[in-house]
Amino acid sequence: MIAQIIDDTTGNSIVQISSNSEAVKAKAGSEATKTDISTAVGQLIAAAALEKGVKTVVFDRGGYVYHGRVKAVAEAARTAGLEF
């Protein structure tokens, strides 16, 4: 799972987090399911975005159905403070 926040006006990536990162693995734990890992991705992308001053985003699910891991990322990011 990869989550990225992009400034559409400049085309630059502001924040990006991957499920392979050490921060996600540490937050999710060693016995984490794929949904748990996706939740950690959502929490960490929101924290990083808020740290950079980004509070409002548009959620582009890239054609994936809004359920399961995609939903876990979105809900965790909302809970952590991002506005969609």
C-alpha positions in Angstrom: 0.0 0.0 0.0 1.3 3.4 -0.9 -0.3 6.7 0.0 0.9 10.0 -1.4 -0.2 13.6 -1.1 0.5 15.7 -4.3 0.1 19.4 -4.9 -1.9 19.4 -8.1 -0.9 23.0 -8.9 2.8 22.2 -9.1 2.7 18.4 -9.6 5.1 17.9 -6.6 4.7 15.2 -4.1 4.4 16.7 -0.6 4.3 13.5 1.5 4.5 9.8 0.6 4.4 6.6 2.8 4.6 3.0 1.9 3.6 -0.1 3.7 7.2 -1.3 3.4 8.6 1.6 5.4 10.1 0.9 8.9 7.7 3.5 10.5 4.6 1.5 9.2 6.1 -1.8 10.3 6.8 -0.4 13.8 3.4 1.1 14.2 1.4 -1.9 12.9 3.4 -4.5 14.8 4.8 -7.9 13.7 1.5 -9.7 13.8 -0.4 -7.1 11.7 -2.9 -8.0 9.0 -2.9 -6.2 5.7 -5.8 -4.1 7.0 -3.8 -3.2 10.1 -0.9 -2.1 7.9 -3.2 0.0 5.8 -4.5 1.7 8.9 -1.0 2.5 10.0 -0.3 4.0 6.5 -3.4 6.2 6.8 -2.4 7.4 10.3 1.2 8.1 9.3 0.3 9.9 6.0 -2.2 12.1 8.0 0.4 13.0 10.6 3.0 13.8 8.0 0.6 15.9 6.0 -0.6 17.9 9.1 3.1 18.4 10.0 3.6 20.0 6.5 0.5 22.2 7.0 -1.8 20.2 4.7 -5.3 19.8 6.3 -7.6 19.2 3.4 -7.1 16.7 0.6 -9.0 14.9 -2.2 -9.0 11.2 -1.9 -8.2 9.5 -5.2 -8.6 5.8 -4.8 -7.1 5.2 -8.3 -10.0 3.1 -9.5 -10.0 0.7 -6.6 -13.3 -0.1 -4.9 -13.8 1.8 -1.6 -13.6 -1.2 0.8 -11.1 -3.2 2.7 -7.6 -1.8 2.7 -8.5 1.3 0.7 -11.2 2.1 3.2 -8.9 1.5 6.1 -6.4 4.0 4.8 -9.1 6.7 4.3 -10.8 6.2 7.6 -7.5 6.2 9.5 -6.4 9.4 7.8 -9.7 11.0 8.6 -9.5 10.0 12.2 -6.0 11.3 12.4 -7.2 14.8 11.3 -7.2 15.0 7.5 -10.3 16.4 5.9 -11.5 14.8 2.6 
